């Protein structure tokens, strides 16, 4: 697989963006005619975004977003 991450750690607006691509396959001789198939934990694409904003000396607003492909659970 491959991973990429971009971060901003200074200023009032901070955050990061991350992307990863990874595959997981299983293979059994008695299943699927011996051919490999995607495992339950196979999540090819994963995107994570986090942002934090200092609105005031006592107020901080944060957002976190995750997107995954693969298993529906």
LINKA-V642334 format. One record per pair of residues at least 12 apart in sequence whose C-alpha atoms are under 8 Angstrom apart, sorted by the first residue. I is the first residue (numbers start at 1). J is the second residue. D is the distance in whole Angstrom. If there is no record, write none. Layout:
i=[I | I]
j=[J | J]
d=[D | D]
This chain:
i=[1 | 1 | 1 | 1 | 2 | 2 | 2 | 3 | 3 | 3 | 3 | 4 | 4 | 4 | 5 | 5 | 5 | 6 | 12 | 12 | 12 | 12 | 13 | 13 | 13 | 13 | 14 | 14 | 14 | 15 | 15 | 15 | 15 | 16 | 16 | 16 | 17 | 17 | 17 | 17 | 18 | 18 | 18 | 19 | 19 | 19 | 19 | 20 | 20 | 20 | 20 | 21 | 21 | 21 | 21 | 22 | 22 | 22 | 22 | 23 | 23 | 23 | 23 | 24 | 24 | 24 | 24 | 24 | 25 | 25 | 25 | 25 | 26 | 26 | 40 | 41 | 41 | 42 | 42 | 43 | 43 | 43 | 43 | 44 | 44 | 44 | 45 | 45 | 45 | 45 | 46 | 46 | 46 | 46 | 47 | 47 | 47 | 48 | 48 | 48 | 48 | 49 | 49 | 49 | 50 | 50 | 50 | 50 | 51 | 51]
j=[20 | 21 | 22 | 23 | 20 | 21 | 22 | 18 | 19 | 20 | 21 | 18 | 19 | 20 | 17 | 18 | 19 | 18 | 52 | 53 | 54 | 55 | 51 | 52 | 53 | 54 | 51 | 52 | 53 | 49 | 50 | 51 | 52 | 49 | 50 | 51 | 47 | 48 | 49 | 50 | 47 | 48 | 49 | 45 | 46 | 47 | 48 | 44 | 45 | 46 | 47 | 43 | 44 | 45 | 46 | 42 | 43 | 44 | 45 | 38 | 42 | 43 | 44 | 38 | 39 | 41 | 42 | 43 | 37 | 38 | 39 | 42 | 38 | 39 | 71 | 70 | 71 | 70 | 71 | 68 | 69 | 70 | 71 | 68 | 69 | 70 | 67 | 68 | 69 | 70 | 66 | 67 | 68 | 69 | 66 | 67 | 68 | 64 | 65 | 66 | 67 | 64 | 65 | 66 | 62 | 63 | 64 | 65 | 63 | 64]
d=[7 | 5 | 4 | 7 | 6 | 5 | 7 | 7 | 6 | 4 | 6 | 6 | 5 | 6 | 6 | 4 | 6 | 6 | 8 | 6 | 5 | 8 | 7 | 6 | 5 | 7 | 6 | 5 | 6 | 8 | 5 | 4 | 6 | 6 | 5 | 7 | 8 | 6 | 5 | 7 | 6 | 5 | 6 | 7 | 6 | 5 | 6 | 8 | 6 | 5 | 7 | 8 | 5 | 5 | 7 | 8 | 7 | 5 | 7 | 8 | 6 | 6 | 5 | 6 | 6 | 7 | 5 | 8 | 5 | 4 | 5 | 7 | 6 | 5 | 6 | 8 | 7 | 6 | 7 | 7 | 5 | 4 | 7 | 8 | 6 | 6 | 8 | 6 | 5 | 8 | 7 | 6 | 5 | 7 | 6 | 5 | 7 | 8 | 6 | 5 | 7 | 6 | 5 | 7 | 7 | 6 | 4 | 6 | 5 | 7]
